[in-house]
Amino acid sequence: VAMTTPFAPYPGNGINRRDIIKTALTAAGAASLSGVSNVKAAPDKRKASPKKFRMKKSINLWAFPYPERMSLKECLQLAKDEGFDGIELNYDLESDLSPKSGHKEFAAIRKEAERIGIEISGLCSFLFWPYPLTSNDPQERARGMELAGLMTEAAHYLGTENLLVVPGAVHMPWRKDHDPTPNDVCDRRAREAVGKLLPKAEKLKVHLNMENIFFNGYLMSPMEMNDFVDSFDSNHVHVHFDTGNIMLFQFP
């Protein structure tokens, strides 16, 4: 599962997201251990699922030292060798997965993945943060829309149906230059942005998957997310459900 939020320190306190998560997990672990008994109860067969599903394991490209110390080919091969069924790739501004590459280059990456025997499970990008689709800056919004369109094309030629989308942000605490966007304005701009991206996505058969984030201040509840996704009445708008985000900071 991808996390598109940078691990930048929060302004003023030097605490980053890793520190917060580590502290929360430590506290949760200590609380749970305090009530644990040494006696193991026999499993209750009544609670067993009547169905079994084969889940696929996918790893994000951010887990590898790419492109500094490993090539994309080496990352694909290592992911395959370590038993992963798929890999989620990351679109940026400089690498093989950027506006510098065209349809032929993306198709070549797809063929390389097929040769290795690993699926490209999806495409995501940190670029939704410097260029949010709901920014108060018209130039940032326009650049964000341009990049989101290019990501949609890249996903298609990479052979994946899944593009992770951060539809908007009310606030971004790690960006001192970002003015908060009012909730109603953020919602209107996000709906307009996804609506404009949708025709291309439907044509290329790419799913725009909205990720649940915890500190962008937008789509914070299941009802809000469901309402947003359902409003497009499209089989190509879905949810990229980040279990890590929701377990610690939201309610499923």
N, C-alpha and C positions, 0 to 999 in steps of 0.2 A: 504494500500500500504506500502510495506516495504522500509526502507531506510537502506542500509547496511553500510553507512559511520559512523564511530564513532564520537561522539561529543567531540573530543579532541581539545584543544586549538591549534591555528596555531602557529608555532614557532616564538618566538620573540615578540609577541604582546599581548598574553593572551586572545585574542578574539576567542571564539569558534563559531561553526556553528549556534548554537541557537541564539547567539547575532547578527550574520549577518542577519539571517532570520528575527529576531524580528525588527531590524532596517529597513530592506527593506520593511516589511509589514507596519510598522508605517508610513514611508514616502509615500508609495503607498496609504494608507488609507487617509492620510491628503490631498494628491493631489486630490483624487477622491471626497472627501467631499467638497472641495472648489468650485466645479462646480455643486453641487447637488441642485436641486430646491425642494422646499417644495410641489410643485404641482405634483401629480402623474398622469402620462399619462395613458390613457386607453390602455390595451393590444391590439396589432395588431394581429388579428386572422390569417392574411396571413402568419405570421412568425411561427405559431404553427406547430409542427412536425406532419406529417400525420400518423406516427407510434409511438407507445409507447412500451417501453421495460422495463421489470422488472429487475432492477439492484440488485445484491447481495451485501450485506455489509459484509466485512471481516476485522478483526482486527489482528494486529501482536502481537505475544506473548511477544515482548519487552514492550508492554503497561502494562504488569502485573509484580509484584514483584516476578518473578520466577527465580531461585528456592529458593531464600532467605526466603520468607515469605509465599509463596503459592506453593502447589503441582501442577503438570501438570493437574491432574484431576480437581482440584479446578478452575484452569484457564479456562479449557474447559467449565466447568459448568457455570462459571460466564459470559463468553462470550455468551453462549446460553441464559442465563437468561436476559441479557441486550439487546437481540434482534438481535444479529449478526448471519448471515447465515453461516459464516465460520471463520476460524482462520488460520493465516499463522504461521508456526512453525519455530524455529531457531536452526540450527545445530551448535554445538560448540564442545569443547574438553572434557567437564566434566559432563554434565547433562544426563538426560534420552535420549536426542537427540544428541548422540555423538558416536564416534567409540567404546565406552564402551558397547553400546547396539548392539544386533544382530537382525536378521530377526524376531525372535520370539517376542522380546521386542517391535519392531516397529509395528508388527501385533497386539499386545495387545493394544497399544495406538490407533491404528485404530479402533479396536472393541469398545474401551471405548468411542471414539468420536461418533461412530455410535449409541451406547447405549444412549448417551446424546442427540444426534440429531443435531450435529454440523459438518459441513464439514471441512476437512483439505484442505484449498484452495491452499496451496503451502508450499514450504520449501525454506528458504533462510539462509544465513550465513555471519558473519563478517569475516570468515576465509580467504576469498579471498583477504583481505588486508595484514595480516601478511604472507600469502603464495600466492602471486599473480602468476597467470599463465604465466605472461610475465616477471618475475623478472630476473635481471641480475645474480642472484645467482642460480646456477643449483640445489642446494639442496632445496631452497625455491620453485622453479618451480616443482620439483619432488614431494615434499610434497603437494603442491597445487593440482597437478593432482591426487595424491592418495586420498586426501580428497574429491575432486570433484566426483571421482568415487564412494566413499562411500556415498556421499550425493545422488547420482543418485539411488543407491540401497535403501537407506533409504526412499526416496520419493516414490519409487515403493511399498514398504511394508507398508508405512503409508497410501497408497491408494490415493495419489495425483499425478496428471499428471504434476505438475508445479514445476520446480526447477529454482530459480533465480540464474543467473550466472553473475559475473563481469568478462568479458573476458580478461581484461588487464588494465594496468595503465602506462602512460608515466611518471607521477610523483605522489607522495603522500606527500603533504606539511606537514602532521602531523608526518611523519616518517623521523627523521633526519638520520637514518641509511640506507635509501633507495636512491640509485643512480638512477637518471632519466634514463629511457629507451628511446632511439631514436624512433621517430614515426614509421619509417619503420620497425625497429626491433620489436617493440611492436606489430605492425599489423601482421607481419609474425608469431610471436610466438603465438599470440591469435588465429589465424586461424588454426595453427597446433594443438593447445591444444583442441579447440572445435572439430576439426576433429577427434582427437583420442578419445574423450569422446562420440562422436555421435553413434558409433555402439552399445555400451551398452545401451545408452538412447533409441535408436530405438527398441532394443530387449525388454526392460522393459516398453516401451510405456510411457517414461517420456519426457516432453518437456523441452529443455534447453532454458530458456528465458533470453536474454541479457538485463541488466538494463542500462538505460541511466544515467550516473553520470555527474556532472558538473565540478569537479576539479581533475579528474584523467587524463585529457588531452587526452582522447581517445574516438573515436566515438562521436564527438562533434556536428555533424549536422545530419539531417534526411537522407541526401544522403549517408553519411558514414555508418550510421546504416543499411540502406536498403541494401547497397552493401555488407556489412559484412554478414548479415543474408541470403540474397538471394544466396550468393556464395556457400552455402552448399547444396542448392537444396533439402532440406529435410523438411518434415512436422513436424519435431521434433526440429527445431530451430526457435525460435520466439523472440519477444521483450517483456520485462517486462517494460511497459511504466510508468515511475514515473512522474506524472503530477506536483508534487511539485518541483522536480529538474528542469523541463523544463520551467515552467512558470516564474521563477525568474532569471534563469541563462542561458537559451538557447532560441532557436526559434523553435516552433513546425513545 
